[in-house]
Amino acid sequence: MDAVGQFSAALAGRYRIEREIGRGGMAVVYLAEDRRHRRKVARKVLTEELSRGIGADRFTRAIETLARLSHPHVLPLHDSGEAAGLLYCDAVRGGRVPAR
């Protein structure tokens, strides 16, 4: 099983990954279903290399900063953590980020 499959299996009771919706040099973004709250979330999963390289402490500090932001161009943080060795964060889906 690949890393994303292991990650998905580790969170299977709480989330269901539906499909990939974006990809960049640092992370992949998936559309996922939060089964507990019955809503869609955008789940950003850092690459394996970056997850190992920056470590959980630095990622946690970055997420704490993101959680304090309140701006119309920033989606609100829903959840974050580590599963199967990969770091992730979720934003609640539903709001629209304005086009540039």
C-alpha positions in Angstrom: 0.0 0.0 0.0 1.4 3.5 -0.9 1.7 6.3 1.6 -1.6 8.0 0.7 -3.4 4.6 1.0 -1.8 4.1 4.4 -2.8 7.7 5.4 -6.4 7.1 4.2 -6.6 3.8 6.0 -5.3 5.4 9.3 -8.2 7.9 9.2 -10.9 5.7 7.7 -13.1 5.8 10.8 -13.3 9.6 10.8 -12.6 10.7 7.2 -13.1 9.3 3.7 -10.9 10.6 1.0 -13.0 11.1 -2.2 -10.5 12.5 -4.8 -7.5 14.7 -5.4 -8.4 18.3 -6.1 -5.0 19.9 -6.3 -1.3 19.3 -6.2 1.8 21.4 -5.7 5.5 21.1 -4.8 4.8 20.8 -1.1 1.4 19.0 -0.7 -1.6 17.4 -2.3 -5.1 18.6 -1.6 -7.9 16.1 -1.4 -11.7 16.4 -1.1 -12.7 14.4 1.9 -15.8 13.7 3.9 -15.7 14.4 7.6 -17.9 11.5 8.8 -18.4 12.8 12.3 -19.8 16.2 11.2 -21.2 15.1 7.8 -19.4 17.8 5.8 -16.9 18.1 3.1 -13.4 19.3 3.9 -10.3 20.2 1.8 -7.5 18.0 3.2 -4.0 19.2 2.6 -1.4 16.4 3.0 2.3 17.4 3.0 4.6 15.2 0.9 6.4 12.4 2.6 9.7 14.2 2.2 8.4 17.5 3.7 6.6 15.7 6.5 9.8 14.1 7.6 11.9 17.2 6.9 10.0 19.9 8.9 8.9 17.7 11.7 5.7 17.8 13.8 6.8 20.7 16.0 7.4 23.1 13.2 4.2 22.0 11.4 2.2 22.5 14.7 3.5 26.0 15.1 2.5 26.9 11.5 -1.0 25.4 12.0 -1.4 27.4 15.3 -0.6 30.6 13.3 -3.1 29.6 10.6 -5.8 28.9 13.2 -5.6 32.4 14.5 -6.1 34.0 11.1 -9.4 35.5 10.2 -9.5 36.8 6.6 -11.9 36.5 3.7 -9.2 35.0 1.5 -8.1 32.4 4.0 -10.3 29.3 4.5 -10.9 28.5 8.2 -8.9 25.6 9.7 -10.9 22.6 10.7 -8.5 20.0 11.9 -4.8 19.0 11.7 -2.5 16.3 12.8 -0.3 13.3 11.7 -1.4 10.0 10.4 0.7 7.2 8.9 3.7 9.5 9.2 2.1 12.3 7.0 1.2 15.7 8.3 -2.1 17.2 7.3 -4.5 20.1 7.9 -8.1 20.5 6.8 -10.2 23.6 5.8 -13.9 23.6 5.8 -15.2 23.4 2.3 -18.1 25.7 1.2 -16.6 29.1 1.2 -15.1 30.5 -2.0 -11.7 32.0 -2.4 -12.1 34.9 -4.8 -10.4 34.6 -8.2 -7.3 36.7 -8.7 
